[in-house]
């Protein structure tokens, strides 16, 4: 059985969502909706409550604003977990987690298949770092819009409510916990989901990215694909470039944003990418200065 766990922004789930799950999943399931309409729980706390109430062998954590476009997607989920070393699957993620502060997608190493209907013209967003001639791609982290995780892993892991607040990095952190247990994580391409909104990279996101980086800094960077030295450096400084843009968009002064960027670079310079850092520092900091908002 699949236990579907939802941190709900409303007292009751949208009937259209419940109907959509019922008509598409194709296997026995239960829905565990954790009422967070009063916003008195972090998503870490809400998901831990959902885990404690679940009965299924597979736990599906999903946002409350998605729709399924694949029939019998529950059968596909079960098939992926027939491999006992599969720990989690999702529909978007990355095979590379950078050492630099930033988002999982900032280095442009993205695997995903997602129906984006926020624009006037619905767009199927499909991308695979490893190529598209496959049904799945191994990754390190998954986006939290939809993640299925083997229930037995929660004997060891949990959503880290003691470290993080609010709604950011629950997905990336739980994936690194799974990765450290030597289980495989995959983005799958045969389950099509529509996401009806997008996240906000606000001040709490900035706080949590720093907490995440501090928690995992001794393990980063991590990769599940073979990348050249140059590609890793490019991914790192693209991530840093995006991070600076996020700081500026959240009203950080240029002085403070660039000071943080330089601090990250000096730390980076002492680590894995020592020799190439000066070249990429010049290239991407120049890009930051030319592309930053006035």
Protein Blocks (a to p, Z undefined) as FASTA:
>chain_A
ZZdddddfbfbdcfklmmmmmmmnopacddddddfklopacfklmmmmmmmmpmbfbdcd
ddfkbccfbehklmmmmmmmmpmkbmbdcfbdcfbdcfbgcdfklnopacdddddfkbmb
dcdddddfkbpabfbdcdfbdcfkbccddfklmmmgccdfklpgcjehklmmmmmmmmmn
opacdddfkbccddfbdcdddfklmmmmmmmmmmmmmmpccdfbdcdfklmmmmmmmmmm
mmmmmmmmnopafklmmmmmmmmmmmmmmmmmlmmmmmmmmmmmmmmmmmpcZZ
